[in-house]
């Protein structure tokens, strides 16, 4: 449980850093790259929080982001729509790691602004807080 609490605290900080950029009206190329980098970090810590949560709370073990997301739906952390969005987010995370195309970066940066509230709600539910 301590591992989960520590990871959730790190995730809260990372999500706050992500929000700094998702709230901006326009982004320079450097800010867009920073947004994508922060998104990558947030996604990584969120799925690992999910992994810890599932193990601690439900005794479920999952080794991949997609499996964690699907199990979080089964235990009620995510609903069906959020699960679909989270799976899309996982796909976009994979693209950011392997794609250096300007057009793809712009497209993904736009979607990150939609993913940020999802990750925040996901975090709040795992932390035992009511999502807004």
PyMOL commands that place a pseudoatom at each C-alpha (Angstrom):
pseudoatom trace, name=CA, resn=UNK, resi=1, chain=A, elem=C, hetatm=0, pos=[0.000, 0.000, 0.000]
pseudoatom trace, name=CA, resn=UNK, resi=2, chain=A, elem=C, hetatm=0, pos=[2.891, 2.375, 0.723]
pseudoatom trace, name=CA, resn=UNK, resi=3, chain=A, elem=C, hetatm=0, pos=[4.191, 1.852, -2.799]
pseudoatom trace, name=CA, resn=UNK, resi=4, chain=A, elem=C, hetatm=0, pos=[0.787, 2.815, -4.203]
pseudoatom trace, name=CA, resn=UNK, resi=5, chain=A, elem=C, hetatm=0, pos=[0.567, 5.933, -2.017]
pseudoatom trace, name=CA, resn=UNK, resi=6, chain=A, elem=C, hetatm=0, pos=[4.046, 7.050, -3.075]
pseudoatom trace, name=CA, resn=UNK, resi=7, chain=A, elem=C, hetatm=0, pos=[3.305, 6.417, -6.727]
pseudoatom trace, name=CA, resn=UNK, resi=8, chain=A, elem=C, hetatm=0, pos=[-0.033, 8.271, -6.477]
pseudoatom trace, name=CA, resn=UNK, resi=9, chain=A, elem=C, hetatm=0, pos=[1.760, 11.272, -4.951]
pseudoatom trace, name=CA, resn=UNK, resi=10, chain=A, elem=C, hetatm=0, pos=[4.271, 11.274, -7.810]
pseudoatom trace, name=CA, resn=UNK, resi=11, chain=A, elem=C, hetatm=0, pos=[1.422, 10.953, -10.294]
pseudoatom trace, name=CA, resn=UNK, resi=12, chain=A, elem=C, hetatm=0, pos=[-0.399, 13.951, -8.774]
pseudoatom trace, name=CA, resn=UNK, resi=13, chain=A, elem=C, hetatm=0, pos=[2.719, 16.068, -9.239]
pseudoatom trace, name=CA, resn=UNK, resi=14, chain=A, elem=C, hetatm=0, pos=[3.201, 14.852, -12.802]
pseudoatom trace, name=CA, resn=UNK, resi=15, chain=A, elem=C, hetatm=0, pos=[-0.442, 15.556, -13.655]
pseudoatom trace, name=CA, resn=UNK, resi=16, chain=A, elem=C, hetatm=0, pos=[-0.111, 19.085, -12.283]
pseudoatom trace, name=CA, resn=UNK, resi=17, chain=A, elem=C, hetatm=0, pos=[2.914, 19.637, -14.513]
pseudoatom trace, name=CA, resn=UNK, resi=18, chain=A, elem=C, hetatm=0, pos=[0.988, 18.289, -17.495]
pseudoatom trace, name=CA, resn=UNK, resi=19, chain=A, elem=C, hetatm=0, pos=[-1.935, 20.604, -16.744]
pseudoatom trace, name=CA, resn=UNK, resi=20, chain=A, elem=C, hetatm=0, pos=[0.402, 23.621, -16.918]
pseudoatom trace, name=CA, resn=UNK, resi=21, chain=A, elem=C, hetatm=0, pos=[0.709, 22.977, -20.631]
pseudoatom trace, name=CA, resn=UNK, resi=22, chain=A, elem=C, hetatm=0, pos=[-2.761, 21.631, -21.435]
pseudoatom trace, name=CA, resn=UNK, resi=23, chain=A, elem=C, hetatm=0, pos=[-4.272, 24.871, -20.125]
pseudoatom trace, name=CA, resn=UNK, resi=24, chain=A, elem=C, hetatm=0, pos=[-2.255, 27.031, -22.505]
pseudoatom trace, name=CA, resn=UNK, resi=25, chain=A, elem=C, hetatm=0, pos=[-4.194, 28.489, -25.414]
pseudoatom trace, name=CA, resn=UNK, resi=26, chain=A, elem=C, hetatm=0, pos=[-1.350, 27.998, -27.921]
pseudoatom trace, name=CA, resn=UNK, resi=27, chain=A, elem=C, hetatm=0, pos=[1.945, 26.170, -27.715]
pseudoatom trace, name=CA, resn=UNK, resi=28, chain=A, elem=C, hetatm=0, pos=[5.281, 26.828, -29.348]
pseudoatom trace, name=CA, resn=UNK, resi=29, chain=A, elem=C, hetatm=0, pos=[7.029, 23.847, -30.930]
pseudoatom trace, name=CA, resn=UNK, resi=30, chain=A, elem=C, hetatm=0, pos=[9.217, 23.508, -27.829]
pseudoatom trace, name=CA, resn=UNK, resi=31, chain=A, elem=C, hetatm=0, pos=[6.182, 23.652, -25.520]
pseudoatom trace, name=CA, resn=UNK, resi=32, chain=A, elem=C, hetatm=0, pos=[4.401, 21.058, -27.663]
pseudoatom trace, name=CA, resn=UNK, resi=33, chain=A, elem=C, hetatm=0, pos=[7.407, 18.769, -27.366]
pseudoatom trace, name=CA, resn=UNK, resi=34, chain=A, elem=C, hetatm=0, pos=[7.406, 19.326, -23.594]
pseudoatom trace, name=CA, resn=UNK, resi=35, chain=A, elem=C, hetatm=0, pos=[3.672, 18.534, -23.505]
pseudoatom trace, name=CA, resn=UNK, resi=36, chain=A, elem=C, hetatm=0, pos=[4.279, 15.248, -25.291]
pseudoatom trace, name=CA, resn=UNK, resi=37, chain=A, elem=C, hetatm=0, pos=[7.175, 14.394, -22.980]
pseudoatom trace, name=CA, resn=UNK, resi=38, chain=A, elem=C, hetatm=0, pos=[5.077, 15.156, -19.887]
pseudoatom trace, name=CA, resn=UNK, resi=39, chain=A, elem=C, hetatm=0, pos=[2.237, 13.083, -21.326]
pseudoatom trace, name=CA, resn=UNK, resi=40, chain=A, elem=C, hetatm=0, pos=[4.587, 10.128, -21.797]
pseudoatom trace, name=CA, resn=UNK, resi=41, chain=A, elem=C, hetatm=0, pos=[5.715, 10.390, -18.186]
pseudoatom trace, name=CA, resn=UNK, resi=42, chain=A, elem=C, hetatm=0, pos=[2.144, 10.776, -16.896]
pseudoatom trace, name=CA, resn=UNK, resi=43, chain=A, elem=C, hetatm=0, pos=[0.901, 7.800, -18.859]
pseudoatom trace, name=CA, resn=UNK, resi=44, chain=A, elem=C, hetatm=0, pos=[3.753, 5.636, -17.581]
pseudoatom trace, name=CA, resn=UNK, resi=45, chain=A, elem=C, hetatm=0, pos=[3.164, 6.539, -13.963]
pseudoatom trace, name=CA, resn=UNK, resi=46, chain=A, elem=C, hetatm=0, pos=[-0.624, 6.223, -14.273]
pseudoatom trace, name=CA, resn=UNK, resi=47, chain=A, elem=C, hetatm=0, pos=[-0.591, 2.700, -15.654]
pseudoatom trace, name=CA, resn=UNK, resi=48, chain=A, elem=C, hetatm=0, pos=[1.941, 1.700, -12.998]
pseudoatom trace, name=CA, resn=UNK, resi=49, chain=A, elem=C, hetatm=0, pos=[-0.315, 3.259, -10.325]
pseudoatom trace, name=CA, resn=UNK, resi=50, chain=A, elem=C, hetatm=0, pos=[-3.115, 1.185, -11.826]
pseudoatom trace, name=CA, resn=UNK, resi=51, chain=A, elem=C, hetatm=0, pos=[-0.959, -1.928, -11.626]
pseudoatom trace, name=CA, resn=UNK, resi=52, chain=A, elem=C, hetatm=0, pos=[-0.188, -1.262, -7.938]
pseudoatom trace, name=CA, resn=UNK, resi=53, chain=A, elem=C, hetatm=0, pos=[-3.844, -0.415, -7.225]
pseudoatom trace, name=CA, resn=UNK, resi=54, chain=A, elem=C, hetatm=0, pos=[-5.109, -3.633, -8.788]
pseudoatom trace, name=CA, resn=UNK, resi=55, chain=A, elem=C, hetatm=0, pos=[-2.614, -5.740, -6.872]
pseudoatom trace, name=CA, resn=UNK, resi=56, chain=A, elem=C, hetatm=0, pos=[-3.163, -3.997, -3.516]
pseudoatom trace, name=CA, resn=UNK, resi=57, chain=A, elem=C, hetatm=0, pos=[-6.948, -3.650, -3.655]
pseudoatom trace, name=CA, resn=UNK, resi=58, chain=A, elem=C, hetatm=0, pos=[-8.072, -6.645, -5.706]
pseudoatom trace, name=CA, resn=UNK, resi=59, chain=A, elem=C, hetatm=0, pos=[-5.150, -9.075, -5.785]
pseudoatom trace, name=CA, resn=UNK, resi=60, chain=A, elem=C, hetatm=0, pos=[-4.989, -8.786, -9.577]
pseudoatom trace, name=CA, resn=UNK, resi=61, chain=A, elem=C, hetatm=0, pos=[-1.672, -8.769, -11.408]
pseudoatom trace, name=CA, resn=UNK, resi=62, chain=A, elem=C, hetatm=0, pos=[-1.256, -7.270, -14.858]
pseudoatom trace, name=CA, resn=UNK, resi=63, chain=A, elem=C, hetatm=0, pos=[1.973, -6.768, -16.765]
pseudoatom trace, name=CA, resn=UNK, resi=64, chain=A, elem=C, hetatm=0, pos=[0.963, -4.368, -19.539]
pseudoatom trace, name=CA, resn=UNK, resi=65, chain=A, elem=C, hetatm=0, pos=[-0.743, -0.981, -19.780]
pseudoatom trace, name=CA, resn=UNK, resi=66, chain=A, elem=C, hetatm=0, pos=[-3.626, -2.345, -21.858]
pseudoatom trace, name=CA, resn=UNK, resi=67, chain=A, elem=C, hetatm=0, pos=[-4.289, -5.193, -19.435]
pseudoatom trace, name=CA, resn=UNK, resi=68, chain=A, elem=C, hetatm=0, pos=[-4.214, -2.759, -16.496]
pseudoatom trace, name=CA, resn=UNK, resi=69, chain=A, elem=C, hetatm=0, pos=[-6.711, -0.487, -18.258]
pseudoatom trace, name=CA, resn=UNK, resi=70, chain=A, elem=C, hetatm=0, pos=[-9.075, -3.381, -18.996]
pseudoatom trace, name=CA, resn=UNK, resi=71, chain=A, elem=C, hetatm=0, pos=[-8.872, -4.631, -15.407]
pseudoatom trace, name=CA, resn=UNK, resi=72, chain=A, elem=C, hetatm=0, pos=[-9.519, -1.122, -14.074]
pseudoatom trace, name=CA, resn=UNK, resi=73, chain=A, elem=C, hetatm=0, pos=[-12.788, -1.223, -16.023]
pseudoatom trace, name=CA, resn=UNK, resi=74, chain=A, elem=C, hetatm=0, pos=[-13.647, -4.592, -14.484]
pseudoatom trace, name=CA, resn=UNK, resi=75, chain=A, elem=C, hetatm=0, pos=[-13.142, -3.272, -10.937]
pseudoatom trace, name=CA, resn=UNK, resi=76, chain=A, elem=C, hetatm=0, pos=[-15.065, -0.044, -11.628]
pseudoatom trace, name=CA, resn=UNK, resi=77, chain=A, elem=C, hetatm=0, pos=[-12.286, 2.537, -11.687]
pseudoatom trace, name=CA, resn=UNK, resi=78, chain=A, elem=C, hetatm=0, pos=[-12.982, 3.280, -15.364]
pseudoatom trace, name=CA, resn=UNK, resi=79, chain=A, elem=C, hetatm=0, pos=[-16.285, 3.076, -17.218]
pseudoatom trace, name=CA, resn=UNK, resi=80, chain=A, elem=C, hetatm=0, pos=[-16.640, 1.733, -20.769]
pseudoatom trace, name=CA, resn=UNK, resi=81, chain=A, elem=C, hetatm=0, pos=[-16.155, 5.107, -22.471]
pseudoatom trace, name=CA, resn=UNK, resi=82, chain=A, elem=C, hetatm=0, pos=[-13.143, 5.976, -20.312]
pseudoatom trace, name=CA, resn=UNK, resi=83, chain=A, elem=C, hetatm=0, pos=[-11.660, 2.567, -21.027]
pseudoatom trace, name=CA, resn=UNK, resi=84, chain=A, elem=C, hetatm=0, pos=[-11.907, 3.143, -24.772]
pseudoatom trace, name=CA, resn=UNK, resi=85, chain=A, elem=C, hetatm=0, pos=[-10.310, 6.557, -24.381]
pseudoatom trace, name=CA, resn=UNK, resi=86, chain=A, elem=C, hetatm=0, pos=[-7.566, 5.122, -22.153]
pseudoatom trace, name=CA, resn=UNK, resi=87, chain=A, elem=C, hetatm=0, pos=[-6.816, 2.401, -24.715]
pseudoatom trace, name=CA, resn=UNK, resi=88, chain=A, elem=C, hetatm=0, pos=[-6.561, 5.093, -27.404]
pseudoatom trace, name=CA, resn=UNK, resi=89, chain=A, elem=C, hetatm=0, pos=[-4.257, 6.994, -25.080]
pseudoatom trace, name=CA, resn=UNK, resi=90, chain=A, elem=C, hetatm=0, pos=[-2.055, 3.890, -24.789]
pseudoatom trace, name=CA, resn=UNK, resi=91, chain=A, elem=C, hetatm=0, pos=[-1.860, 3.745, -28.579]
pseudoatom trace, name=CA, resn=UNK, resi=92, chain=A, elem=C, hetatm=0, pos=[-0.907, 7.411, -28.762]
pseudoatom trace, name=CA, resn=UNK, resi=93, chain=A, elem=C, hetatm=0, pos=[1.725, 6.858, -26.078]
pseudoatom trace, name=CA, resn=UNK, resi=94, chain=A, elem=C, hetatm=0, pos=[3.272, 4.170, -28.254]
pseudoatom trace, name=CA, resn=UNK, resi=95, chain=A, elem=C, hetatm=0, pos=[3.246, 6.531, -31.232]
pseudoatom trace, name=CA, resn=UNK, resi=96, chain=A, elem=C, hetatm=0, pos=[5.048, 9.276, -29.316]
pseudoatom trace, name=CA, resn=UNK, resi=97, chain=A, elem=C, hetatm=0, pos=[7.884, 6.912, -28.497]
pseudoatom trace, name=CA, resn=UNK, resi=98, chain=A, elem=C, hetatm=0, pos=[8.451, 5.915, -32.113]
pseudoatom trace, name=CA, resn=UNK, resi=99, chain=A, elem=C, hetatm=0, pos=[7.310, 8.833, -34.245]
pseudoatom trace, name=CA, resn=UNK, resi=100, chain=A, elem=C, hetatm=0, pos=[9.145, 12.062, -34.954]
pseudoatom trace, name=CA, resn=UNK, resi=101, chain=A, elem=C, hetatm=0, pos=[6.694, 13.323, -37.542]
pseudoatom trace, name=CA, resn=UNK, resi=102, chain=A, elem=C, hetatm=0, pos=[5.531, 16.939, -37.080]
pseudoatom trace, name=CA, resn=UNK, resi=103, chain=A, elem=C, hetatm=0, pos=[1.966, 16.235, -38.212]
pseudoatom trace, name=CA, resn=UNK, resi=104, chain=A, elem=C, hetatm=0, pos=[1.632, 13.292, -35.815]
pseudoatom trace, name=CA, resn=UNK, resi=105, chain=A, elem=C, hetatm=0, pos=[3.074, 15.376, -32.969]
pseudoatom trace, name=CA, resn=UNK, resi=106, chain=A, elem=C, hetatm=0, pos=[0.487, 18.118, -33.571]
pseudoatom trace, name=CA, resn=UNK, resi=107, chain=A, elem=C, hetatm=0, pos=[-2.365, 15.595, -33.698]
pseudoatom trace, name=CA, resn=UNK, resi=108, chain=A, elem=C, hetatm=0, pos=[-1.282, 13.816, -30.525]
pseudoatom trace, name=CA, resn=UNK, resi=109, chain=A, elem=C, hetatm=0, pos=[-0.692, 17.099, -28.690]
pseudoatom trace, name=CA, resn=UNK, resi=110, chain=A, elem=C, hetatm=0, pos=[-4.304, 18.028, -29.385]
pseudoatom trace, name=CA, resn=UNK, resi=111, chain=A, elem=C, hetatm=0, pos=[-5.555, 14.708, -28.011]
pseudoatom trace, name=CA, resn=UNK, resi=112, chain=A, elem=C, hetatm=0, pos=[-3.400, 15.041, -24.883]
pseudoatom trace, name=CA, resn=UNK, resi=113, chain=A, elem=C, hetatm=0, pos=[-5.631, 17.933, -23.828]
pseudoatom trace, name=CA, resn=UNK, resi=114, chain=A, elem=C, hetatm=0, pos=[-8.542, 15.429, -23.820]
pseudoatom trace, name=CA, resn=UNK, resi=115, chain=A, elem=C, hetatm=0, pos=[-6.520, 12.759, -22.014]
pseudoatom trace, name=CA, resn=UNK, resi=116, chain=A, elem=C, hetatm=0, pos=[-5.453, 14.984, -19.122]
pseudoatom trace, name=CA, resn=UNK, resi=117, chain=A, elem=C, hetatm=0, pos=[-8.915, 15.108, -17.453]
pseudoatom trace, name=CA, resn=UNK, resi=118, chain=A, elem=C, hetatm=0, pos=[-9.265, 11.340, -17.921]
pseudoatom trace, name=CA, resn=UNK, resi=119, chain=A, elem=C, hetatm=0, pos=[-5.950, 10.706, -16.163]
pseudoatom trace, name=CA, resn=UNK, resi=120, chain=A, elem=C, hetatm=0, pos=[-6.909, 13.132, -13.389]
pseudoatom trace, name=CA, resn=UNK, resi=121, chain=A, elem=C, hetatm=0, pos=[-10.250, 11.335, -12.799]
pseudoatom trace, name=CA, resn=UNK, resi=122, chain=A, elem=C, hetatm=0, pos=[-8.515, 7.967, -12.939]
pseudoatom trace, name=CA, resn=UNK, resi=123, chain=A, elem=C, hetatm=0, pos=[-6.003, 9.192, -10.359]
pseudoatom trace, name=CA, resn=UNK, resi=124, chain=A, elem=C, hetatm=0, pos=[-8.672, 10.590, -8.044]
pseudoatom trace, name=CA, resn=UNK, resi=125, chain=A, elem=C, hetatm=0, pos=[-10.620, 7.335, -8.076]
pseudoatom trace, name=CA, resn=UNK, resi=126, chain=A, elem=C, hetatm=0, pos=[-7.554, 5.266, -7.210]
pseudoatom trace, name=CA, resn=UNK, resi=127, chain=A, elem=C, hetatm=0, pos=[-6.671, 7.733, -4.459]
pseudoatom trace, name=CA, resn=UNK, resi=128, chain=A, elem=C, hetatm=0, pos=[-10.164, 7.353, -3.013]
pseudoatom trace, name=CA, resn=UNK, resi=129, chain=A, elem=C, hetatm=0, pos=[-11.253, 10.877, -3.921]
pseudoatom trace, name=CA, resn=UNK, resi=130, chain=A, elem=C, hetatm=0, pos=[-14.423, 11.781, -5.763]
pseudoatom trace, name=CA, resn=UNK, resi=131, chain=A, elem=C, hetatm=0, pos=[-13.751, 12.658, -9.381]
pseudoatom trace, name=CA, resn=UNK, resi=132, chain=A, elem=C, hetatm=0, pos=[-15.255, 15.987, -10.442]
for i in range(1, 132): cmd.bond("trace and resi %d" % i, "trace and resi %d" % (i + 1))
show_as sticks, trace
zoom trace
